[in-house]
């Protein structure tokens, strides 16, 4: 499965350009975009032999703690769900198309807030950061490196226009700390915060579209939401 096909699959699932590329930037950091890669240092088997052993059941794929595939699935419950999908479809655990289907399914079912952001945000950096921190959750949150990969995908599939230039403010070339946004990105940070609030409010039935826009109607809904939260103490 080519990178373009992966991008198209994410776009078909409703992700924005930034959402699809932010997710793919994380995938490249995790696996180098190799669907059958097994975590080095956790198994003595080659990627191919590990995959074959997982398929024929001669290893305990679910409980062996080896990170596997595009997103380096490691936790047993996630690997179990993925293995069940592979068996249901009659596919190898190393099948790229099945992994992409699983990523979309998992985001929709178990990471709904992340999925909503990827479907609504045009902020490449925020999409990349959210996937890293809330979905991938690596031991080291190397957001800048993941963002560089995401920007490469964005430039390849979406062009290197104004949006890419705006996102480049966040790149490691600036030397900025990912935990401390630069002045030029402050409005994007506020918009992202508003978007998260809108997601929470939408889930609770207080708001509709998740846009990041700060309208009078949004602030009125926010006041109602916070007042009800106070009552629920």
C-alpha positions in Angstrom: 0.0 0.0 0.0 1.6 3.3 -1.1 1.7 6.4 1.1 -0.7 8.1 -1.3 -3.2 5.2 -0.9 -3.0 5.6 2.9 -3.5 9.3 2.6 -6.5 8.8 0.4 -8.0 6.2 2.8 -7.7 8.7 5.7 -9.3 11.4 3.6 -12.1 9.1 2.6 -12.7 8.5 6.3 -13.4 12.3 6.6 -10.0 13.5 7.9 -8.8 16.9 6.8 -5.6 17.3 4.9 -3.9 18.2 8.2 -5.5 15.4 10.0 -4.4 12.7 7.5 -0.9 14.1 7.3 -0.6 14.5 11.1 -1.6 10.9 11.6 0.8 9.7 8.9 3.7 11.7 10.4 3.2 9.7 13.6 3.0 6.5 11.7 6.4 7.2 10.0 8.0 8.0 13.3 6.7 4.7 14.8 7.4 2.3 11.9 9.0 4.0 8.9 5.7 3.3 7.1 6.4 -0.5 7.2 3.3 -2.5 8.0 5.0 -5.7 9.1 7.7 -4.2 11.3 8.3 -5.8 14.7 9.8 -3.8 17.5 13.5 -4.2 17.6 15.0 -5.4 20.9 11.7 -7.2 21.8 12.1 -10.2 19.5 14.9 -12.1 17.9 12.8 -12.9 14.8 13.0 -10.9 11.6 9.9 -8.9 10.6 8.9 -11.6 8.1 9.4 -14.5 10.5 7.6 -12.7 13.3 4.7 -12.0 11.0 4.5 -15.6 9.9 4.6 -16.8 13.5 1.8 -14.4 14.5 -0.3 -15.6 11.6 0.2 -19.4 12.3 -0.2 -18.9 16.1 3.3 -20.2 17.0 3.9 -17.1 19.1 1.6 -15.3 21.5 1.1 -12.2 19.4 -1.4 -10.7 21.8 0.6 -10.9 25.0 4.2 -10.8 24.0 4.6 -7.0 24.3 6.2 -6.6 20.9 5.2 -3.4 19.2 4.0 -4.2 15.7 3.0 -2.5 12.5 2.3 1.0 11.3 1.4 2.3 14.8 3.5 -0.2 16.8 0.5 -1.8 18.5 1.8 -3.1 21.9 -0.9 -3.2 24.5 -2.6 -6.7 24.6 -6.2 -5.5 24.2 -5.4 -3.5 21.1 -3.4 -6.3 19.6 -6.2 -8.8 20.4 -8.7 -6.6 18.6 -6.4 -6.3 15.6 -5.8 -10.0 15.5 -9.5 -10.7 15.6 -10.0 -8.3 12.7 -7.3 -10.1 10.6 -8.8 -13.5 11.3 -12.3 -12.2 10.4 -11.1 -10.9 7.1 -8.7 -13.8 6.5 -5.7 -11.5 6.3 -2.1 -11.6 7.6 -1.3 -9.3 10.5 1.2 -7.7 8.2 -1.5 -6.7 5.6 -1.3 -3.0 5.1 -4.9 -2.4 4.0 -6.2 -4.3 7.1 -4.0 -2.2 9.4 -5.3 1.1 7.9 -8.9 -0.2 8.3 -8.1 -1.0 12.0 -6.5 2.4 12.6 -9.7 4.1 11.3 -12.0 1.8 13.2 -10.0 2.2 16.5 -10.0 6.0 16.2 -13.8 6.0 15.5 -14.6 3.6 18.4 -12.0 4.2 21.1 -10.5 7.6 20.4 -13.4 9.6 19.4 -12.1 13.0 20.5 -8.9 12.4 18.5 -10.9 11.3 15.5 -13.1 14.4 15.7 -10.1 16.6 15.8 -8.5 14.9 12.7 -11.8 15.4 10.9 -12.2 19.1 11.8 -8.8 20.7 12.3 -6.6 22.4 9.7 -3.7 22.8 12.1 -1.1 20.3 11.1 1.0 20.7 14.2 -2.0 20.3 16.5 -3.1 17.2 14.7 0.4 15.7 14.9 0.7 16.6 18.6 -2.7 15.2 19.5 -2.1 11.9 17.8 1.3 11.6 19.5 0.1 12.4 23.0 -3.4 10.9 23.0 -3.2 8.0 20.5 0.3 6.8 20.1 1.5 7.8 23.6 5.2 7.0 23.1 7.6 6.9 26.0 9.2 10.1 24.7 6.8 12.7 23.1 9.1 13.6 20.2 6.4 15.8 18.6 8.8 17.9 16.6 10.3 14.9 14.8 6.8 13.6 14.0 5.7 17.0 12.8 8.6 17.2 10.4 7.4 13.9 8.9 3.8 15.2 8.8 5.0 18.4 7.0 6.8 16.2 4.4 3.6 14.4 3.7 1.6 17.6 3.6 4.0 19.2 1.1 3.9 16.0 -1.0 0.1 15.5 -1.1 -1.3 19.0 -0.5 1.3 21.4 -1.9 3.7 23.7 -0.2 1.6 26.8 -0.1 0.6 29.2 2.6 -0.7 26.6 5.0 2.5 24.6 4.9 4.5 27.8 5.5 2.3 28.7 8.4 2.9 25.2 9.9 6.7 25.6 9.4 6.7 28.1 12.3 6.5 25.0 14.6 9.4 23.1 13.0 12.5 22.3 14.9 14.4 24.7 12.8 13.0 27.5 14.9 14.4 25.9 18.1 11.0 26.4 19.8 9.9 24.2 22.7 6.8 22.2 21.7 5.4 22.8 25.1 5.7 26.5 24.7 4.1 27.8 21.5 5.7 30.8 19.8 4.0 34.1 19.6 3.1 33.6 16.0 1.2 30.4 16.8 -0.7 31.8 19.8 -4.0 32.2 17.9 -3.7 28.7 16.6 -3.3 27.5 20.1 -6.4 29.3 21.3 -8.3 28.0 18.4 -7.2 24.5 19.2 -8.3 24.9 22.8 -11.7 26.2 21.7 -12.0 23.2 19.4 -11.3 20.8 22.3 -13.9 22.6 24.4 -16.4 22.3 21.5 -15.7 18.6 21.2 -16.5 18.1 24.9 -19.5 20.3 24.7 -20.7 18.5 21.5 -20.3 15.1 23.1 -22.4 16.4 26.1 -25.1 17.9 23.8 -24.3 21.6 24.3 -22.7 22.3 21.0 -22.9 21.3 17.3 -20.1 21.8 14.8 -16.5 21.6 16.0 -14.8 24.5 14.2 -12.6 26.4 16.6 -14.5 29.6 15.8 -15.3 31.9 18.7 -18.8 33.1 18.1 -21.2 34.8 20.6 -23.4 31.6 20.3 -20.4 29.5 21.4 -19.7 31.6 24.5 -23.3 31.5 25.4 -23.3 27.7 25.2 -20.1 27.6 27.1 -21.6 29.7 29.9 -24.6 27.3 30.1 -22.2 24.3 30.1 -20.0 25.6 32.9 -23.0 26.6 34.9 -24.4 23.1 34.7 -21.0 21.7 35.6 -21.1 23.8 38.8 -24.5 22.5 39.6 -23.3 18.9 39.2 -20.6 19.3 41.9 
